[in-house]
């Protein structure tokens, strides 16, 4: 048995409920929940994100890249290509290296 509930909302009286329904109707992958910052790679092949330095491959030195900071990781991309992934460090002035870089 399927029960169908039809609700009509008055936007002036229920603005929060209406915005809740709009958020729930979105596809969950339509929003990439991260902080995005364009940065330039240093001469030491490091990018600074939130007071920490993350390594990138040396081929990308002095280039403009996009850093996406998630809760658990930092993803560094140049154009459409992901060039580095690191576990996020919540320390201050920390250096996070990947020995393969």
C-alpha positions in Angstrom: 0.0 0.0 0.0 1.4 3.4 -1.0 0.2 6.5 0.6 0.6 9.8 -1.3 0.9 13.0 0.7 0.3 16.2 -1.2 1.4 19.3 0.6 0.8 22.9 -0.6 3.1 25.4 1.0 2.6 29.1 1.5 6.2 30.6 1.0 5.3 33.5 3.3 4.2 31.3 6.2 6.6 28.3 5.8 9.8 29.7 4.3 12.1 27.2 6.2 10.0 24.2 5.3 10.0 25.2 1.7 13.8 25.6 1.6 14.1 22.2 3.4 12.1 20.5 0.6 14.2 22.2 -2.0 17.4 21.0 -0.4 16.1 17.4 -0.1 15.0 17.3 -3.7 18.6 18.0 -4.9 20.8 15.2 -6.1 23.3 14.5 -3.3 26.3 14.7 -5.7 25.3 18.1 -7.1 27.4 19.9 -4.4 31.1 19.3 -3.8 31.4 20.1 -0.1 34.9 21.5 0.0 36.8 24.8 0.3 38.4 25.8 -3.0 41.4 28.1 -3.3 43.5 28.9 -6.3 47.2 29.0 -5.4 50.6 29.1 -7.1 53.1 26.2 -6.6 56.3 27.4 -4.9 59.8 26.9 -6.2 60.1 24.0 -3.7 57.1 22.3 -5.2 54.8 23.1 -2.3 51.4 24.6 -2.1 50.2 26.4 1.0 46.7 25.7 2.3 45.4 26.8 5.6 48.9 27.4 7.1 50.2 24.0 6.0 52.5 23.1 3.0 51.5 20.2 0.8 53.9 18.7 -1.8 53.1 18.4 -5.5 55.1 16.8 -8.4 58.1 19.0 -9.4 56.8 19.2 -13.0 54.1 21.7 -11.7 56.5 24.2 -10.1 55.5 27.9 -10.4 52.1 26.9 -11.9 48.6 28.0 -10.9 46.7 25.1 -9.3 43.4 24.6 -7.5 43.4 23.3 -3.9 40.2 21.6 -2.7 40.2 21.1 1.1 37.8 18.5 2.4 37.4 17.5 6.0 39.6 14.4 5.6 41.9 15.2 2.6 43.4 17.9 0.4 43.2 17.4 -3.3 45.4 19.5 -5.6 44.4 19.8 -9.3 46.0 21.5 -12.3 43.2 22.1 -14.9 41.1 18.9 -14.9 43.9 16.7 -13.7 44.4 15.7 -10.1 48.1 16.0 -9.4 48.2 15.3 -5.6 46.2 13.9 -2.7 47.1 14.2 0.9 45.5 13.4 4.2 44.4 16.7 5.7 46.5 18.1 8.5 44.8 20.2 11.2 48.1 21.3 12.7 49.6 24.7 11.9 52.8 25.3 9.9 53.0 21.6 9.1 54.8 20.1 6.0 53.0 17.2 4.3 55.2 15.4 1.8 54.6 12.5 -0.6 58.0 10.8 -1.3 56.9 10.0 -4.9 56.8 13.7 -5.7 
